[in-house]
Amino acid sequence: MIINIDKDVCTGCRECAEVCPVSAIAGEQGKPQEIDYDKCVMCGQCIQKCKSYVSIVDHGTEAYAIKRDERNLPSSVLEPLFAAYNNCNLDKVKAALADSNVITMVQCAPAVRVGIAEDFGDELGTLAAKKLAAALRSIGFDKIYDTNFTADLTIMEEGTELIKRVTEGGQLPMFTSCCPAWVTFLERNYPEMKDHLSSCKSPQQMGSIFKTYGAKIDNYDPATIFTVSVMPCTCKEFECNREEMNSSGFQDVDVAITTRELAYLIKDMGIDFNSLPDEDFDQPLGMYTGAGTIFSVSGGVMEAAIRTGYELITGKPIPDVDVSAVRGSEGFRTATLKVGDLDLKVGMVTGLKNVIPVLEDIKAGKLDLHFIEVMTCPVGCVSGGGQPKLLLDSDKEAAYSQRTQGIYDHDKELPLRKSHENPAIAKIYEEYLLTPNGKESHHMLHTHYCTGENDHSK
């Protein structure tokens, strides 16, 4: 089980039940709560909300150590342990790092760079991209790659897929498929609509290129490669263990850890995060644009797709790279964008509870859109269940706002802001994938969706 509620620790305040987007948590007030795993989409918002905890100060060293060991946490962890928690996979990561016969590759999601510094005393939303790269190198990973690169790759595939559906005919509206909690929800509750999903894998799972193209350029044996993803999302563990995620010939991503778990690992290894020098991600699979970066905020996948899609369709530069019409963080919103002769009609859903009316309107023929982005968490991935825990509810608004601003600031400071302008993206198509949505890229970067039978949440 990826998401858990410890009955020994839970006080039954039911705050977790209030934030659960799929009503998967049940129990009486004042009594331990239980998770219905047939409903749970593993988003981890209950973990962020939980207030019941065991600590050394309040419960003693022995009681605390028992709980820490039960959760497979490093012995260096001393912070309060809350009733709601996710699996910890750091033992697998540390074992791979310690094995001289294993090549370790790591990728980091965009939201991690505006969250990780919070666990080392920095202000909410501090952008720490270069310290993040330095920390991963200090840990001992052989290759420090970036999910932002594969986000750029996703745009090339997803943008081309959308254009093909709009111009040649296909299931519309097309839904984004980057958020595994959202994909899981659709598979379980609206399986008849799964063909609306983009066939693209998420940026994490496009990490299949690390064991293929990455292995080729560095002359590694793919069988010796162990890939780790650092994610703001607790559902990414479920996603990387899906049976169909093996187009590299191996499990494409071996293990996913959260931003919080990376902070545990850095501390456990005695690394002084704040004193690290600025370093860069490894090339070429660590090169990224601003478009890849904004995947982590609500409306970001849409904006990144429009930046590239506009130029693919019209052959002209987009008039304004900042597509403000799709930005925001509330509920369901729509926009119509002029793309050459096409009036592109798009929608953005923030928060999974808000997607059900949208799906019902589509089924009833009441909603005419080409493309819809869906994100499960409150303001996108920057507010994911695996991000640093906010102990005070009063900090949430500031944290979400400042993490979002940090992402947009990073986007603006980067020399390239459109996915198709990334020279490393052009090179991977030239040398390996050949063409977006072609035979090679479809095998490596696309997938199919089931109806929930491949469920590893239990």
N, C-alpha and C positions, 0 to 999 in steps of 0.2 A: 504494500500500500504506500503510495507516494505521499499522500497527505494524511496526517494522523491527529487524533485528539486523545491526549493522555488522561484517562479517567481518574488517575490518582491525583492529578493536578487541577483538572477542570473544576471550577466552582459553580458552573451553570448560570453565568451571567447572561448568556445567549446573545452577546454582541456579535459573535461569529455568525450566528444564524441570520442576523439582520443584514450582514453584508454579503452573504452567499448569493450569487446571482442565479443559482438554479435550485434554491431551496433544498439543498442536500443535507442540511444539518438539522437534527431533531432532538428533542429532549425537554423535560420539564424544567421550569425555572428553579434554580438552586441545586440542580442535579447534573451530573456529567452528561455531556452531549455526545451524540453519535453521528457518524457520517454515513449517508446512504451512497455507497460506491457505484450504484447503478445510475445515480444522478450526477455525482461529483465530476467536474471537469478539470480538477486539479489546478485551479488558477492561483490558489494560495492566499486569497484575500482574507480568509479566516486567520491565517498565520499573522498577517499584518495587523489585524484587529485585536487579537487575543490579549487579555489583560491578566489572566491567571498564571502564576509562575511558581517555580521552586528556585530558591537562591541559597548561596552559602550562608549569608547573613541571617536569613529568616528560618532556614531549615537545617543548617549544619552541614559540615563538610561531607560526612558519610552519606547522608540522604541525597545530597546534591550529586556526589560522584556516582551513585547508583544510577540516577536518571541520565547523567551524561554518558555513562557506558552503555546504557540501554539504547541510546540514540546514536551510538557509534561516533561520537564527537571526539576531537582531539583532547588530550588531557590538559592542554594549555587553555582551553575554554573555561572562563570563570564567570561569564555574564549570566543573568537570570535565564532560566529555561522555561519557556512558555508551554501551556497545555497543547496548543495547536502548533504542529511542526511538520517539516518535510524530511524525507530520507536524506541522509548525509552519505555522499559517495567519495569522501576524501581518502578513504583507505585504498580505494582502487587507483586513484590518481597517484598517491604516494608510492604505491607498489610499482606502478609503471615507471615513475621517475627514478626509482631505485634500481631498476633492472637495466643493466648495461647493454642488453641485447635488444632493447626496445627503443624505437625512435618516437619521441613524444611531440605531438603537434597540438597547439592550443589556438582557439579562436575566441574572440570576445565580442559580445553584442554591443551595439551602440549605447544602450542605456547604462551599461556597466560603468562607462567612463564619467558619467555624471552622478554616480551613486557611491562608488567604492571609497572615495576620500572621506565620506561622512563617517565611516567606521574607524577613521583614524583622526577624528577630531576636527576635520575641516567643516566649513560652512555648508549648509544644505545646497545641493546642486553644483558643488564645485566641479569644474571640468578638469579631469586628471588623465587625459588620454596618454600622454607621454610617460607619466609616472606609472601608469598601468602597464605599458609595454616593458618598462624597466623592471617592474615587480615580477612579471611573468618570466623575464630572462633570469632574474636573480633566483627564482624558484628552481630553475634548471630545465625548463622546456627547451627542446632542440630547435623548434621552429615556432615563432611568435606570429601567428596570422590573425586575420581580422574578419569577423562576420560582416563588417561594413563592405568588404570586397565582395562577398557573396550576395549582399543586399544589392549592390550594383549589378551583379550577374542576374539576380532575380528580376530586376527592372527590365533588362534586355529580353528576358524570356517572357515575363508577364505582359510587358507592353506590347510585344509582338503578338502574343496570344490574343490580347484584347483587340488589337487592330484587325486581326484575322477574323475574329468573331463578329465584329461590327461590319466589316466590309464584305466578307464572304458568307456570312451566316453562321450562327452558333448560338448556344444557350446564353441568353441575356436576361437579367443583368449578370455579369460575371462578378463573383465574390473573390476577394483576396483570400489567400490560404496560408498567410504567414503565422497566424496565431493558432497554436495547437489546441487551446481550450475551446476556441470558437469552432474549429473543424470538428472536434470531438462532439460538441453540442449538436452541430448540424447532423452528423452521422447518426447520432442516437435518436434525435427527436424529429428531424425532417429528412430522412434518408432519400425520399423521393426528389429532393432538391440538390442532391450532391453534385449533379452535373453542372450546376451553376458555379461551383468552386473552380478557380483556376487550377489547372493541373500542375502548376509549378510547386516544387517543394519549397519549404520555408528557407530563408537564408542559412539557418543552422544546418539543415539537411543538404543544402547545396555544397556543404563541406565535404561531400563525396569526392570533390575534385582534389582534396588534400591527399587522398590515398591513391589517386590516379595521376592527374596532371602534376600535382605536387611531388609525388614519388618519382615521376619521370624526370622532372627538371633537376632533381637533386640526386638522382640515381640511387634511390632507396628501394628496398624490397617492400612492397605494400604489406606483406604479411607481418612485417616487423613494426608497423606503424600503429600507434595508439593515439587516438584523437580525443581531445577534451574540449568541450564548449563551456564558456562561462556566460551565464544567462541571467537576466532579471526575472526569469519565469520559472516557476516550479513545475509547470506542465512539460517543459522541454525534456525532462527525463523520460516521460511517457513517449514523447515523439521520437526520440532517438532509438527507443527500443521497439518501435513498430516493425513488424516482420518484413514489410515491403521496403524498408529503408536500407537496402543492401546493393545498390546499383554499382558500387565500386568493386563488388566481388567479395566484400567483407561487410561487417556492420559499419555503416558509413561514419557514424559518430559513436565512439565507444562509451562515453559517459558525459553527462551534463551536470555541472555544479552551478550553484547560484552565486550572485554577487556576495552575499553574506558568507557563504562557504569559502570563497576565495579570500575574503578578509581573515577568516579563521586560519587558512593555510599560510598566509603571509605572516601572521602573528606567530603561528606554531613554528615557523622556520626561522624566527628571530630577525626578520627583515624590518628595518626601519623605513616604512613607506614614505614618510614625510621628508626624509633626507635623500631619497633616491634622485639621481640625475634624470633629466629628460632624455628619453630614448625613443626610437621609432620602431614600428612593427617591421617584420621582415618582408622583403620583396621577393617575388611580385605579388604574392597572395595576401599582402598586408596593405596594399595601396587602395585608397578609397576616395570617393567624392562626397560632397555635402549631401547629395541625394541618398547615398547609403546611410549616412548619419541620421537623417530625419526619420528613418523607419521607426524609431523608438517613440515617436509622439503621435497622438491622434491626428489623422489627416496626412501624416508623413509619407506613408506608402503611396497614397493617392497623389500627393504633390510630386514625389520622385517620378512616378509613372508619367505624369503629365509633362514634366520637364523634358523627358526623352520622347514620349509619344507625340508631342506637338511637333518636334523637329523631324521625327521619322515620317509623319504624315505630310507635313507641309514642305519639308526641305528647307525651312527657314528658321533662324534663331527665334526662340520664344521671346515675346516682347518684354516680359518681366519674369525672371527666374524665381522670384518670390510669389508663389501662387497663393495669396492670402485668402482667396475665396474658399479654400478647402480646410483652412486651419480652424482650430477650435477644440473644445473638449466637452461639449454638452450633448448628451442624448443622440438624436438622429438629425442630421442636417443635410441639405442638398445644395447643389450648385450646377449651373449650366455654363460651360466654357466653350468659346468659339475656337475651334481648331480647324483652320482652313475653311472648307465648306461644311464641316460637320459641327453641329451643336452637340457637344459631348455632355451628357447628363450623368452626373455622379452623385453618390451618397456616401456619407461617413457615419458609422455607428460607433459610439463610445459607450462601453458598459454593456455586458451581455444581456441584461434585463431589457434593454431597449431594442433588441433585435427581433423579438417575437412579433410585435406588430408589423414590422417591416416584412418579415417572411410571410405573414398572413396576407398582407396587402399584395405581395407579388403573386401568391397563389390565387388570389381573387381577381387578378388582372387590374389592380388599382394603381400600380406603381410602374412608371415608365422610366427606367434608368438603364444606362449602359454598364456601369461599374460601381461596385459598392465595397468600401473598406470596412471591415469589422475588427474591432479590438475588444477583448474581454475586460481588461482592467480599466480603472476609473478615468485615466487620461492617456492611456496607452502603456507601452512597455516600461516607461520611466517609473510607473507606479505598480510594477509587477510584484507578485507575491514573494519573489526571491531577492528583492532589493533590501537595503538596510532597513531594519525595523524602526518605525517611528513610535516611540513610547508614548507620546502625547498626541491625542487627536488634534490638538490645536496647532501642531506642527505640519499637519498634512497639506493644508492649502499652500503654505509657503514652500514646502518641499516639492510638491508637484509643480508649482509655478517656476521655481528656480531650476529644477532639473530640466524642465521643458525649455526654459530660456537658455540654459547651458548648451543644449543640443542645437538650438537655432544659432547661437553665437558661434559654435564650432562649424556649423554649415557655412556661415558667412566668411569665416576666416580661412577656409580651405581654398586653394588655388583653382580647383575644379569642382563644379557643383552639379554636374549632370552625369548620369551613369555612363552614357555612351561616349563621354569624353575621357574616361579613365583609360590610359594607354595599356594598362595591364589587362583590362577587359578586352580591348581590341586584339591584344596579343594572344589571349587564350582562345579566342575564336579563330584567329589565323592559324595557330599551331595545333589546336586540339578539337574544339567544338564545331568549327567551320562556319556555322550560321545559326542565329537564334531560331528556336523552334524547329531546327533541322533534326535529322535522324540521330546524330550523335548526342546533341544536347537533350533531346527528348528521353533518350535512354538514361542519361546521367542525372538530369536536373528536374525531371517531371515524375509524377507518380499517379496512382489511382486511389480512389477513396472507397472504403467499404461501408458497412452499416453497423459498425461497432463491434464486430466479432474479434478483431485483433486488439483486445482491450487489456492493457497491462497495468491498469490502475489498481487492480485488486491483489 
